[in-house]
Amino acid sequence: MLTIVLDGSRSVIIFSIVVNKQKRISVTFSALADPTRRRIIEQLAKRRECRVTALAQPFRMSLPAFSRHPRVLETARLIRRRRHGRLHLIRAQATGLKEAQMWIAHYAAGWDFSFDALDGLLEREKHKEDRNEI
């Protein structure tokens, strides 16, 4: 964790990269928690770029109701929107997914280590029991 403390004119500002990263990851997981938004990501994975109106067609909701979903995905850095005149074009963006993937990989490695340690402990206990039975 990187914490920078600046002390000037009796005010202290603390900046923590870890906290900011955790907030971004939470936003990503929150965005992906909704099935509609996951379907949008799936649709965009099949295409390079898509108009919002074309992307909204398979969903049974009004365009204003649909438009909040791309906004949430954009905030989570899962999509990128560009405007070309009146057209809103959307494409998938890996930034948010990469951060979430790194977070998952970090904790999965810890879980793997813990399970390996547990396996080793159980194996040693089993050998102790086997020797005691002889």
A tleap script that builds the chain and sets N, CA, C and O, in Angstrom:
source leaprc.protein.ff14SB
mol = sequence {
  NMET LEU THR ILE VAL LEU ASP GLY SER ARG
  SER VAL ILE ILE PHE SER ILE VAL VAL ASN
  LYS GLN LYS ARG ILE SER VAL THR PHE SER
  ALA LEU ALA ASP PRO THR ARG ARG ARG ILE
  ILE GLU GLN LEU ALA LYS ARG ARG GLU CYS
  ARG VAL THR ALA LEU ALA GLN PRO PHE ARG
  MET SER LEU PRO ALA PHE SER ARG HIE PRO
  ARG VAL LEU GLU THR ALA ARG LEU ILE ARG
  ARG ARG ARG HIE GLY ARG LEU HIE LEU ILE
  ARG ALA GLN ALA THR GLY LEU LYS GLU ALA
  GLN MET TRP ILE ALA HIE TYR ALA ALA GLY
  TRP ASP PHE SER PHE ASP ALA LEU ASP GLY
  LEU LEU GLU ARG GLU LYS HIE LYS GLU ASP
  ARG ASN GLU CILE
}
set mol.1.N position { 0.844 -1.163 0.000 }
set mol.1.CA position { 0.000 0.000 0.000 }
set mol.1.C position { 0.895 1.233 0.000 }
set mol.1.O position { 1.872 1.304 0.746 }
set mol.2.N position { 0.554 2.198 -0.838 }
set mol.2.CA position { 1.285 3.448 -0.902 }
set mol.2.C position { 0.432 4.532 -0.265 }
set mol.2.O position { -0.680 4.809 -0.716 }
set mol.3.N position { 0.959 5.138 0.782 }
set mol.3.CA position { 0.262 6.234 1.437 }
set mol.3.C position { 1.182 7.443 1.430 }
set mol.3.O position { 2.334 7.370 1.858 }
set mol.4.N position { 0.664 8.534 0.945 }
set mol.4.CA position { 1.425 9.781 0.903 }
set mol.4.C position { 0.752 10.755 1.856 }
set mol.4.O position { -0.448 11.009 1.748 }
set mol.5.N position { 1.519 11.296 2.784 }
set mol.5.CA position { 0.977 12.249 3.743 }
set mol.5.C position { 1.626 13.596 3.471 }
set mol.5.O position { 2.849 13.735 3.517 }
set mol.6.N position { 0.796 14.575 3.188 }
set mol.6.CA position { 1.268 15.936 2.964 }
set mol.6.C position { 0.770 16.789 4.124 }
set mol.6.O position { -0.433 16.865 4.374 }
set mol.7.N position { 1.685 17.422 4.821 }
set mol.7.CA position { 1.297 18.226 5.971 }
set mol.7.C position { 1.648 19.678 5.685 }
set mol.7.O position { 2.817 20.060 5.732 }
set mol.8.N position { 0.656 20.470 5.395 }
set mol.8.CA position { 0.876 21.884 5.123 }
set mol.8.C position { -0.268 22.691 5.662 }
set mol.8.O position { -1.430 22.326 5.479 }
set mol.9.N position { 0.033 23.760 6.310 }
set mol.9.CA position { -0.948 24.655 6.924 }
set mol.9.C position { -1.996 23.883 7.729 }
set mol.9.O position { -3.199 24.114 7.615 }
set mol.10.N position { -1.498 22.974 8.532 }
set mol.10.CA position { -2.304 22.193 9.483 }
set mol.10.C position { -3.379 21.322 8.844 }
set mol.10.O position { -4.325 20.912 9.517 }
set mol.11.N position { -3.247 21.044 7.583 }
set mol.11.CA position { -4.190 20.116 6.966 }
set mol.11.C position { -3.414 18.896 6.492 }
set mol.11.O position { -2.306 19.007 5.969 }
set mol.12.N position { -4.004 17.766 6.680 }
set mol.12.CA position { -3.341 16.518 6.295 }
set mol.12.C position { -4.180 15.858 5.218 }
set mol.12.O position { -5.383 15.655 5.378 }
set mol.13.N position { -3.521 15.529 4.122 }
set mol.13.CA position { -4.196 14.842 3.023 }
set mol.13.C position { -3.579 13.457 2.897 }
set mol.13.O position { -2.365 13.324 2.741 }
set mol.14.N position { -4.394 12.453 2.963 }
set mol.14.CA position { -3.907 11.083 2.812 }
set mol.14.C position { -4.446 10.533 1.502 }
set mol.14.O position { -5.646 10.575 1.230 }
set mol.15.N position { -3.538 10.026 0.714 }
set mol.15.CA position { -3.904 9.471 -0.587 }
set mol.15.C position { -3.485 8.006 -0.613 }
set mol.15.O position { -2.315 7.693 -0.392 }
set mol.16.N position { -4.411 7.124 -0.875 }
set mol.16.CA position { -4.081 5.709 -0.888 }
set mol.16.C position { -4.491 5.092 -2.214 }
set mol.16.O position { -5.672 5.067 -2.560 }
set mol.17.N position { -3.515 4.598 -2.948 }
set mol.17.CA position { -3.782 3.961 -4.237 }
set mol.17.C position { -4.622 2.705 -4.048 }
set mol.17.O position { -5.503 2.416 -4.858 }
set mol.18.N position { -4.354 1.964 -2.988 }
set mol.18.CA position { -5.076 0.712 -2.759 }
set mol.18.C position { -6.563 0.961 -2.585 }
set mol.18.O position { -7.383 0.238 -3.149 }
set mol.19.N position { -6.918 1.976 -1.811 }
set mol.19.CA position { -8.327 2.286 -1.584 }
set mol.19.C position { -8.997 2.665 -2.890 }
set mol.19.O position { -10.105 2.208 -3.169 }
set mol.20.N position { -8.348 3.490 -3.693 }
set mol.20.CA position { -8.922 3.897 -4.977 }
set mol.20.C position { -9.090 2.704 -5.901 }
set mol.20.O position { -10.099 2.595 -6.597 }
set mol.21.N position { -8.113 1.809 -5.913 }
set mol.21.CA position { -8.196 0.628 -6.756 }
set mol.21.C position { -9.345 -0.270 -6.290 }
set mol.21.O position { -10.070 -0.827 -7.113 }
set mol.22.N position { -9.513 -0.411 -4.969 }
set mol.22.CA position { -10.601 -1.227 -4.433 }
set mol.22.C position { -11.958 -0.663 -4.843 }
set mol.22.O position { -12.883 -1.416 -5.146 }
set mol.23.N position { -12.072 0.648 -4.850 }
set mol.23.CA position { -13.327 1.279 -5.270 }
set mol.23.C position { -13.608 0.986 -6.738 }
set mol.23.O position { -14.742 0.682 -7.108 }
set mol.24.N position { -12.567 1.079 -7.583 }
set mol.24.CA position { -12.743 0.797 -9.008 }
set mol.24.C position { -13.148 -0.658 -9.229 }
set mol.24.O position { -14.003 -0.947 -10.066 }
set mol.25.N position { -12.540 -1.565 -8.488 }
set mol.25.CA position { -12.878 -2.982 -8.624 }
set mol.25.C position { -14.308 -3.224 -8.161 }
set mol.25.O position { -15.030 -4.008 -8.777 }
set mol.26.N position { -14.722 -2.574 -7.104 }
set mol.26.CA position { -16.107 -2.704 -6.627 }
set mol.26.C position { -17.090 -2.209 -7.677 }
set mol.26.O position { -18.138 -2.819 -7.888 }
set mol.27.N position { -16.753 -1.103 -8.335 }
set mol.27.CA position { -17.606 -0.574 -9.404 }
set mol.27.C position { -17.705 -1.587 -10.541 }
set mol.27.O position { -18.781 -1.789 -11.105 }
set mol.28.N position { -16.588 -2.221 -10.876 }
set mol.28.CA position { -16.575 -3.226 -11.946 }
set mol.28.C position { -17.454 -4.410 -11.585 }
set mol.28.O position { -18.284 -4.831 -12.390 }
set mol.29.N position { -17.282 -4.954 -10.384 }
set mol.29.CA position { -18.096 -6.109 -9.982 }
set mol.29.C position { -19.576 -5.742 -9.888 }
set mol.29.O position { -20.445 -6.541 -10.237 }
set mol.30.N position { -19.850 -4.542 -9.421 }
set mol.30.CA position { -21.236 -4.086 -9.351 }
set mol.30.C position { -21.850 -3.997 -10.745 }
set mol.30.O position { -22.996 -4.397 -10.953 }
set mol.31.N position { -21.083 -3.473 -11.696 }
set mol.31.CA position { -21.577 -3.371 -13.076 }
set mol.31.C position { -21.839 -4.755 -13.656 }
set mol.31.O position { -22.834 -4.960 -14.352 }
set mol.32.N position { -20.955 -5.702 -13.376 }
set mol.32.CA position { -21.099 -7.054 -13.925 }
set mol.32.C position { -22.138 -7.890 -13.186 }
set mol.32.O position { -22.501 -8.972 -13.647 }
set mol.33.N position { -22.615 -7.407 -12.055 }
set mol.33.CA position { -23.612 -8.161 -11.294 }
set mol.33.C position { -24.973 -8.190 -11.985 }
set mol.33.O position { -25.789 -9.073 -11.721 }
set mol.34.N position { -25.212 -7.241 -12.854 }
set mol.34.CA position { -26.495 -7.155 -13.545 }
set mol.34.C position { -26.473 -8.003 -14.820 }
set mol.34.O position { -25.572 -7.848 -15.644 }
set mol.35.N position { -27.462 -8.905 -14.995 }
set mol.35.CA position { -27.459 -9.774 -16.177 }
set mol.35.C position { -27.583 -9.012 -17.503 }
set mol.35.O position { -27.019 -9.435 -18.512 }
set mol.36.N position { -28.305 -7.909 -17.506 }
set mol.36.CA position { -28.421 -7.111 -18.737 }
set mol.36.C position { -27.061 -6.572 -19.148 }
set mol.36.O position { -26.701 -6.617 -20.324 }
set mol.37.N position { -26.310 -6.068 -18.190 }
set mol.37.CA position { -24.998 -5.520 -18.507 }
set mol.37.C position { -24.027 -6.615 -18.947 }
set mol.37.O position { -23.183 -6.386 -19.814 }
set mol.38.N position { -24.145 -7.800 -18.354 }
set mol.38.CA position { -23.293 -8.909 -18.816 }
set mol.38.C position { -23.635 -9.284 -20.246 }
set mol.38.O position { -22.740 -9.601 -21.030 }
set mol.39.N position { -24.919 -9.253 -20.603 }
set mol.39.CA position { -25.318 -9.550 -21.989 }
set mol.39.C position { -24.802 -8.482 -22.948 }
set mol.39.O position { -24.428 -8.793 -24.079 }
set mol.40.N position { -24.780 -7.235 -22.509 }
set mol.40.CA position { -24.228 -6.161 -23.340 }
set mol.40.C position { -22.751 -6.435 -23.613 }
set mol.40.O position { -22.297 -6.315 -24.751 }
set mol.41.N position { -22.005 -6.800 -22.582 }
set mol.41.CA position { -20.588 -7.128 -22.749 }
set mol.41.C position { -20.430 -8.304 -23.708 }
set mol.41.O position { -19.537 -8.289 -24.556 }
set mol.42.N position { -21.280 -9.317 -23.588 }
set mol.42.CA position { -21.226 -10.467 -24.494 }
set mol.42.C position { -21.467 -10.038 -25.937 }
set mol.42.O position { -20.775 -10.487 -26.850 }
set mol.43.N position { -22.459 -9.163 -26.135 }
set mol.43.CA position { -22.751 -8.674 -27.484 }
set mol.43.C position { -21.561 -7.900 -28.054 }
set mol.43.O position { -21.205 -8.066 -29.220 }
set mol.44.N position { -20.958 -7.064 -27.231 }
set mol.44.CA position { -19.829 -6.264 -27.698 }
set mol.44.C position { -18.587 -7.117 -27.955 }
set mol.44.O position { -17.747 -6.755 -28.779 }
set mol.45.N position { -18.467 -8.235 -27.263 }
set mol.45.CA position { -17.323 -9.127 -27.494 }
set mol.45.C position { -17.373 -9.726 -28.899 }
set mol.45.O position { -16.341 -10.102 -29.454 }
set mol.46.N position { -18.570 -9.812 -29.467 }
set mol.46.CA position { -18.741 -10.387 -30.809 }
set mol.46.C position { -18.529 -9.357 -31.911 }
set mol.46.O position { -18.330 -9.717 -33.072 }
set mol.47.N position { -18.571 -8.081 -31.554 }
set mol.47.CA position { -18.475 -6.997 -32.545 }
set mol.47.C position { -17.332 -6.066 -32.168 }
set mol.47.O position { -16.922 -5.993 -31.010 }
set mol.48.N position { -16.838 -5.370 -33.156 }
set mol.48.CA position { -15.783 -4.395 -32.885 }
set mol.48.C position { -16.361 -3.136 -32.251 }
set mol.48.O position { -15.849 -2.650 -31.242 }
set mol.49.N position { -17.424 -2.611 -32.844 }
set mol.49.CA position { -18.054 -1.389 -32.370 }
set mol.49.C position { -19.520 -1.454 -32.759 }
set mol.49.O position { -19.868 -2.050 -33.779 }
set mol.50.N position { -20.376 -0.849 -31.962 }
set mol.50.CA position { -21.805 -0.967 -32.217 }
set mol.50.C position { -22.521 0.316 -31.803 }
set mol.50.O position { -22.137 0.967 -30.832 }
set mol.51.N position { -23.573 0.675 -32.557 }
set mol.51.CA position { -24.421 1.801 -32.158 }
set mol.51.C position { -25.249 1.392 -30.936 }
set mol.51.O position { -25.628 0.229 -30.792 }
set mol.52.N position { -25.515 2.335 -30.084 }
set mol.52.CA position { -26.312 2.067 -28.885 }
set mol.52.C position { -27.685 1.543 -29.277 }
set mol.52.O position { -28.188 0.604 -28.660 }
set mol.53.N position { -28.292 2.133 -30.287 }
set mol.53.CA position { -29.636 1.708 -30.686 }
set mol.53.C position { -29.632 0.262 -31.186 }
set mol.53.O position { -30.561 -0.492 -30.898 }
set mol.54.N position { -28.604 -0.126 -31.927 }
set mol.54.CA position { -28.505 -1.510 -32.410 }
set mol.54.C position { -28.251 -2.458 -31.246 }
set mol.54.O position { -28.769 -3.575 -31.220 }
set mol.55.N position { -27.471 -2.019 -30.310 }
set mol.55.CA position { -27.166 -2.838 -29.141 }
set mol.55.C position { -28.405 -3.032 -28.271 }
set mol.55.O position { -28.546 -4.065 -27.617 }
set mol.56.N position { -29.299 -2.050 -28.258 }
set mol.56.CA position { -30.495 -2.104 -27.416 }
set mol.56.C position { -31.598 -2.982 -27.994 }
set mol.56.O position { -32.477 -3.420 -27.252 }
set mol.57.N position { -31.577 -3.252 -29.294 }
set mol.57.CA position { -32.674 -3.966 -29.950 }
set mol.57.C position { -33.060 -5.299 -29.306 }
set mol.57.O position { -34.253 -5.534 -29.115 }
set mol.58.N position { -32.120 -6.185 -28.960 }
set mol.58.CA position { -32.534 -7.484 -28.405 }
set mol.58.C position { -33.156 -7.401 -27.001 }
set mol.58.O position { -33.753 -8.369 -26.531 }
set mol.59.N position { -33.019 -6.272 -26.348 }
set mol.59.CA position { -33.499 -6.136 -24.975 }
set mol.59.C position { -34.926 -5.581 -24.980 }
set mol.59.O position { -35.256 -4.693 -25.765 }
set mol.60.N position { -35.733 -6.102 -24.122 }
set mol.60.CA position { -37.131 -5.670 -24.048 }
set mol.60.C position { -37.275 -4.543 -23.040 }
set mol.60.O position { -37.804 -4.719 -21.943 }
set mol.61.N position { -36.787 -3.384 -23.447 }
set mol.61.CA position { -36.922 -2.188 -22.606 }
set mol.61.C position { -36.791 -0.967 -23.504 }
set mol.61.O position { -36.288 -1.045 -24.624 }
set mol.62.N position { -37.253 0.148 -22.987 }
set mol.62.CA position { -37.166 1.391 -23.763 }
set mol.62.C position { -35.708 1.817 -23.887 }
set mol.62.O position { -34.860 1.406 -23.095 }
set mol.63.N position { -35.431 2.635 -24.878 }
set mol.63.CA position { -34.075 3.130 -25.080 }
set mol.63.C position { -33.580 3.947 -23.881 }
set mol.63.O position { -32.424 3.799 -23.484 }
set mol.64.N position { -34.439 4.819 -23.283 }
set mol.64.CA position { -33.967 5.535 -22.081 }
set mol.64.C position { -33.636 4.580 -20.923 }
set mol.64.O position { -32.675 4.806 -20.188 }
set mol.65.N position { -34.428 3.521 -20.765 }
set mol.65.CA position { -34.136 2.546 -19.706 }
set mol.65.C position { -32.849 1.788 -20.019 }
set mol.65.O position { -32.053 1.504 -19.124 }
set mol.66.N position { -32.652 1.466 -21.293 }
set mol.66.CA position { -31.458 0.745 -21.701 }
set mol.66.C position { -30.200 1.600 -21.540 }
set mol.66.O position { -29.143 1.096 -21.161 }
set mol.67.N position { -30.323 2.888 -21.828 }
set mol.67.CA position { -29.140 3.759 -21.876 }
set mol.67.C position { -28.429 3.885 -20.533 }
set mol.67.O position { -27.252 4.243 -20.498 }
set mol.68.N position { -29.111 3.602 -19.435 }
set mol.68.CA position { -28.420 3.668 -18.142 }
set mol.68.C position { -27.401 2.544 -17.996 }
set mol.68.O position { -26.403 2.704 -17.293 }
set mol.69.N position { -27.643 1.401 -18.657 }
set mol.69.CA position { -26.715 0.272 -18.562 }
set mol.69.C position { -25.360 0.579 -19.194 }
set mol.69.O position { -24.334 0.323 -18.563 }
set mol.70.N position { -25.313 1.117 -20.414 }
set mol.70.CA position { -23.995 1.498 -20.949 }
set mol.70.C position { -23.291 2.559 -20.103 }
set mol.70.O position { -22.062 2.560 -20.022 }
set mol.71.N position { -24.046 3.459 -19.473 }
set mol.71.CA position { -23.410 4.464 -18.611 }
set mol.71.C position { -22.711 3.795 -17.433 }
set mol.71.O position { -21.591 4.164 -17.078 }
set mol.72.N position { -23.374 2.811 -16.829 }
set mol.72.CA position { -22.763 2.085 -15.705 }
set mol.72.C position { -21.512 1.342 -16.175 }
set mol.72.O position { -20.488 1.356 -15.492 }
set mol.73.N position { -21.594 0.694 -17.341 }
set mol.73.CA position { -20.449 -0.032 -17.888 }
set mol.73.C position { -19.300 0.915 -18.230 }
set mol.73.O position { -18.128 0.567 -18.086 }
set mol.74.N position { -19.651 2.108 -18.681 }
set mol.74.CA position { -18.627 3.109 -19.007 }
set mol.74.C position { -17.923 3.586 -17.738 }
set mol.74.O position { -16.703 3.750 -17.727 }
set mol.75.N position { -18.681 3.805 -16.683 }
set mol.75.CA position { -18.105 4.207 -15.401 }
set mol.75.C position { -17.160 3.129 -14.875 }
set mol.75.O position { -16.128 3.434 -14.276 }
set mol.76.N position { -17.520 1.877 -15.102 }
set mol.76.CA position { -16.684 0.755 -14.662 }
set mol.76.C position { -15.514 0.494 -15.601 }
set mol.76.O position { -14.735 -0.433 -15.383 }
set mol.77.N position { -15.390 1.301 -16.636 }
set mol.77.CA position { -14.324 1.178 -17.627 }
set mol.77.C position { -14.358 -0.175 -18.349 }
set mol.77.O position { -13.323 -0.749 -18.686 }
set mol.78.N position { -15.587 -0.663 -18.575 }
set mol.78.CA position { -15.771 -1.911 -19.310 }
set mol.78.C position { -16.111 -1.658 -20.771 }
set mol.78.O position { -15.955 -2.539 -21.616 }
set mol.79.N position { -16.577 -0.451 -21.060 }
set mol.79.CA position { -16.848 -0.058 -22.445 }
set mol.79.C position { -16.323 1.352 -22.663 }
set mol.79.O position { -16.064 2.094 -21.716 }
set mol.80.N position { -16.176 1.698 -23.922 }
set mol.80.CA position { -15.789 3.056 -24.294 }
set mol.80.C position { -16.827 3.558 -25.290 }
set mol.80.O position { -17.203 2.849 -26.224 }
set mol.81.N position { -17.276 4.770 -25.084 }
set mol.81.CA position { -18.271 5.375 -25.962 }
set mol.81.C position { -17.621 6.514 -26.734 }
set mol.81.O position { -16.846 7.299 -26.186 }
set mol.82.N position { -17.949 6.586 -28.002 }
set mol.82.CA position { -17.519 7.750 -28.781 }
set mol.82.C position { -18.720 8.237 -29.568 }
set mol.82.O position { -19.588 7.460 -29.968 }
set mol.83.N position { -18.745 9.509 -29.773 }
set mol.83.CA position { -19.841 10.122 -30.512 }
set mol.83.C position { -19.371 10.496 -31.901 }
set mol.83.O position { -18.312 11.097 -32.081 }
set mol.84.N position { -20.176 10.128 -32.870 }
set mol.84.CA position { -19.902 10.493 -34.261 }
set mol.84.C position { -21.174 11.177 -34.761 }
set mol.84.O position { -22.102 10.525 -35.239 }
set mol.85.N position { -21.193 12.500 -34.639 }
set mol.85.CA position { -22.423 13.238 -34.934 }
set mol.85.C position { -23.478 12.879 -33.894 }
set mol.85.O position { -23.260 13.048 -32.694 }
set mol.86.N position { -24.616 12.388 -34.358 }
set mol.86.CA position { -25.697 11.989 -33.437 }
set mol.86.C position { -25.576 10.534 -33.004 }
set mol.86.O position { -26.289 10.089 -32.104 }
set mol.87.N position { -24.688 9.807 -33.632 }
set mol.87.CA position { -24.518 8.392 -33.297 }
set mol.87.C position { -23.632 8.230 -32.064 }
set mol.87.O position { -22.614 8.906 -31.913 }
set mol.88.N position { -24.046 7.320 -31.194 }
set mol.88.CA position { -23.233 6.937 -30.049 }
set mol.88.C position { -22.727 5.531 -30.339 }
set mol.88.O position { -23.509 4.584 -30.415 }
set mol.89.N position { -21.422 5.403 -30.499 }
set mol.89.CA position { -20.808 4.120 -30.814 }
set mol.89.C position { -20.101 3.590 -29.576 }
set mol.89.O position { -19.408 4.325 -28.873 }
set mol.90.N position { -20.289 2.309 -29.326 }
set mol.90.CA position { -19.742 1.692 -28.119 }
set mol.90.C position { -18.860 0.531 -28.521 }
set mol.90.O position { -19.155 -0.196 -29.470 }
set mol.91.N position { -17.776 0.366 -27.786 }
set mol.91.CA position { -16.916 -0.799 -27.969 }
set mol.91.C position { -16.472 -1.296 -26.596 }
set mol.91.O position { -16.413 -0.531 -25.632 }
set mol.92.N position { -16.163 -2.576 -26.525 }
set mol.92.CA position { -15.686 -3.161 -25.270 }
set mol.92.C position { -14.302 -2.599 -24.957 }
set mol.92.O position { -13.529 -2.261 -25.853 }
set mol.93.N position { -14.020 -2.511 -23.681 }
set mol.93.CA position { -12.728 -2.013 -23.209 }
set mol.93.C position { -12.267 -2.950 -22.095 }
set mol.93.O position { -13.039 -3.238 -21.181 }
set mol.94.N position { -11.061 -3.417 -22.151 }
set mol.94.CA position { -10.580 -4.434 -21.219 }
set mol.94.C position { -10.061 -3.884 -19.894 }
set mol.94.O position { -9.779 -4.662 -18.983 }
set mol.95.N position { -9.928 -2.578 -19.761 }
set mol.95.CA position { -9.299 -1.999 -18.571 }
set mol.95.C position { -9.949 -2.465 -17.272 }
set mol.95.O position { -9.262 -2.956 -16.377 }
set mol.96.N position { -11.256 -2.318 -17.163 }
set mol.96.CA position { -11.957 -2.722 -15.945 }
set mol.96.C position { -11.862 -4.210 -15.695 }
set mol.96.O position { -11.702 -4.639 -14.553 }
set mol.97.N position { -11.959 -4.999 -16.746 }
set mol.97.CA position { -11.865 -6.451 -16.599 }
set mol.97.C position { -10.469 -6.879 -16.160 }
set mol.97.O position { -10.328 -7.807 -15.364 }
set mol.98.N position { -9.444 -6.216 -16.669 }
set mol.98.CA position { -8.070 -6.582 -16.297 }
set mol.98.C position { -7.832 -6.363 -14.812 }
set mol.98.O position { -7.220 -7.200 -14.149 }
set mol.99.N position { -8.313 -5.236 -14.284 }
set mol.99.CA position { -8.137 -4.975 -12.855 }
set mol.99.C position { -8.879 -6.013 -12.017 }
set mol.99.O position { -8.350 -6.501 -11.018 }
set mol.100.N position { -10.104 -6.350 -12.423 }
set mol.100.CA position { -10.864 -7.359 -11.692 }
set mol.100.C position { -10.190 -8.719 -11.809 }
set mol.100.O position { -10.133 -9.471 -10.836 }
set mol.101.N position { -9.686 -9.035 -12.978 }
set mol.101.CA position { -8.997 -10.306 -13.195 }
set mol.101.C position { -7.741 -10.398 -12.322 }
set mol.101.O position { -7.461 -11.447 -11.741 }
set mol.102.N position { -6.992 -9.305 -12.231 }
set mol.102.CA position { -5.801 -9.302 -11.379 }
set mol.102.C position { -6.181 -9.471 -9.912 }
set mol.102.O position { -5.488 -10.165 -9.169 }
set mol.103.N position { -7.272 -8.846 -9.493 }
set mol.103.CA position { -7.736 -8.969 -8.114 }
set mol.103.C position { -8.111 -10.418 -7.825 }
set mol.103.O position { -7.722 -10.973 -6.797 }
set mol.104.N position { -8.867 -11.029 -8.735 }
set mol.104.CA position { -9.273 -12.426 -8.561 }
set mol.104.C position { -8.048 -13.335 -8.531 }
set mol.104.O position { -7.956 -14.220 -7.680 }
set mol.105.N position { -7.111 -13.126 -9.444 }
set mol.105.CA position { -5.907 -13.958 -9.509 }
set mol.105.C position { -5.094 -13.848 -8.222 }
set mol.105.O position { -4.550 -14.841 -7.738 }
set mol.106.N position { -5.012 -12.632 -7.670 }
set mol.106.CA position { -4.268 -12.425 -6.428 }
set mol.106.C position { -4.856 -13.259 -5.297 }
set mol.106.O position { -4.128 -13.939 -4.575 }
set mol.107.N position { -6.177 -13.204 -5.147 }
set mol.107.CA position { -6.797 -13.950 -4.055 }
set mol.107.C position { -6.889 -15.434 -4.351 }
set mol.107.O position { -6.843 -16.248 -3.428 }
set mol.108.N position { -7.017 -15.802 -5.607 }
set mol.108.CA position { -7.032 -17.222 -5.971 }
set mol.108.C position { -5.693 -17.862 -5.637 }
set mol.108.O position { -5.647 -19.002 -5.173 }
set mol.109.N position { -4.605 -17.137 -5.869 }
set mol.109.CA position { -3.278 -17.659 -5.534 }
set mol.109.C position { -3.176 -17.904 -4.034 }
set mol.109.O position { -2.611 -18.909 -3.602 }
set mol.110.N position { -3.718 -16.992 -3.246 }
set mol.110.CA position { -3.729 -17.174 -1.788 }
set mol.110.C position { -4.557 -18.366 -1.373 }
set mol.110.O position { -4.175 -19.117 -0.476 }
set mol.111.N position { -5.702 -18.541 -2.031 }
set mol.111.CA position { -6.547 -19.689 -1.721 }
set mol.111.C position { -5.845 -20.987 -2.092 }
set mol.111.O position { -5.885 -21.958 -1.335 }
set mol.112.N position { -5.196 -21.005 -3.266 }
set mol.112.CA position { -4.462 -22.198 -3.684 }
set mol.112.C position { -3.381 -22.541 -2.676 }
set mol.112.O position { -3.206 -23.704 -2.313 }
set mol.113.N position { -2.646 -21.511 -2.219 }
set mol.113.CA position { -1.606 -21.740 -1.227 }
set mol.113.C position { -2.213 -22.309 0.055 }
set mol.113.O position { -1.675 -23.254 0.631 }
set mol.114.N position { -3.329 -21.739 0.499 }
set mol.114.CA position { -3.981 -22.202 1.724 }
set mol.114.C position { -4.460 -23.637 1.585 }
set mol.114.O position { -4.303 -24.438 2.506 }
set mol.115.N position { -5.044 -23.967 0.437 }
set mol.115.CA position { -5.519 -25.329 0.222 }
set mol.115.C position { -4.355 -26.309 0.123 }
set mol.115.O position { -4.455 -27.438 0.602 }
set mol.116.N position { -3.247 -25.885 -0.499 }
set mol.116.CA position { -2.058 -26.740 -0.563 }
set mol.116.C position { -1.511 -26.998 0.836 }
set mol.116.O position { -1.128 -28.122 1.162 }
set mol.117.N position { -1.476 -25.955 1.661 }
set mol.117.CA position { -1.001 -26.098 3.037 }
set mol.117.C position { -1.928 -27.025 3.822 }
set mol.117.O position { -1.465 -27.854 4.605 }
set mol.118.N position { -3.237 -26.884 3.610 }
set mol.118.CA position { -4.199 -27.751 4.284 }
set mol.118.C position { -4.028 -29.198 3.836 }
set mol.118.O position { -4.080 -30.112 4.659 }
set mol.119.N position { -3.826 -29.412 2.542 }
set mol.119.CA position { -3.580 -30.767 2.032 }
set mol.119.C position { -2.350 -31.376 2.686 }
set mol.119.O position { -2.364 -32.541 3.085 }
set mol.120.N position { -1.291 -30.590 2.794 }
set mol.120.CA position { -0.059 -31.074 3.429 }
set mol.120.C position { -0.286 -31.430 4.884 }
set mol.120.O position { 0.195 -32.460 5.357 }
set mol.121.N position { -1.009 -30.592 5.589 }
set mol.121.CA position { -1.313 -30.847 7.000 }
set mol.121.C position { -2.138 -32.117 7.162 }
set mol.121.O position { -1.849 -32.943 8.028 }
set mol.122.N position { -3.153 -32.270 6.339 }
set mol.122.CA position { -3.997 -33.466 6.422 }
set mol.122.C position { -3.205 -34.730 6.082 }
set mol.122.O position { -3.408 -35.782 6.688 }
set mol.123.N position { -2.315 -34.617 5.123 }
set mol.123.CA position { -1.482 -35.764 4.743 }
set mol.123.C position { -0.551 -36.161 5.886 }
set mol.123.O position { -0.385 -37.348 6.169 }
set mol.124.N position { 0.062 -35.161 6.551 }
set mol.124.CA position { 0.926 -35.461 7.700 }
set mol.124.C position { 0.135 -36.090 8.838 }
set mol.124.O position { 0.610 -37.027 9.479 }
set mol.125.N position { -1.053 -35.588 9.091 }
set mol.125.CA position { -1.898 -36.148 10.150 }
set mol.125.C position { -2.284 -37.587 9.830 }
set mol.125.O position { -2.331 -38.434 10.722 }
set mol.126.N position { -2.554 -37.858 8.581 }
set mol.126.CA position { -2.912 -39.216 8.171 }
set mol.126.C position { -1.737 -40.165 8.395 }
set mol.126.O position { -1.919 -41.281 8.882 }
set mol.127.N position { -0.534 -39.719 8.037 }
set mol.127.CA position { 0.661 -40.552 8.250 }
set mol.127.C position { 0.900 -40.795 9.751 }
set mol.127.O position { 1.302 -41.892 10.138 }
set mol.128.N position { 0.661 -39.796 10.584 }
set mol.128.CA position { 0.805 -39.961 12.024 }
set mol.128.C position { -0.170 -41.007 12.542 }
set mol.128.O position { 0.198 -41.867 13.341 }
set mol.129.N position { -1.415 -40.931 12.085 }
set mol.129.CA position { -2.435 -41.902 12.512 }
set mol.129.C position { -2.064 -43.315 12.055 }
set mol.129.O position { -2.223 -44.282 12.799 }
set mol.130.N position { -1.564 -43.418 10.808 }
set mol.130.CA position { -1.175 -44.732 10.272 }
set mol.130.C position { -0.031 -45.317 11.101 }
set mol.130.O position { -0.038 -46.518 11.373 }
set mol.131.N position { 0.946 -44.514 11.510 }
set mol.131.CA position { 2.063 -45.007 12.314 }
set mol.131.C position { 1.602 -45.400 13.708 }
set mol.131.O position { 2.127 -46.352 14.285 }
set mol.132.N position { 0.626 -44.681 14.260 }
set mol.132.CA position { 0.124 -44.975 15.594 }
set mol.132.C position { -0.675 -46.271 15.614 }
set mol.132.O position { -0.758 -46.929 16.651 }
set mol.133.N position { -1.261 -46.643 14.487 }
set mol.133.CA position { -2.049 -47.861 14.415 }
set mol.133.C position { -1.171 -49.109 14.345 }
set mol.133.O position { -1.627 -50.205 14.671 }
set mol.134.N position { 0.073 -48.953 13.926 }
set mol.134.CA position { 0.964 -50.108 13.757 }
set mol.134.C position { 1.516 -50.575 15.054 }
set mol.134.O position { 2.283 -51.537 15.088 }
savepdb mol mol.pdb
quit
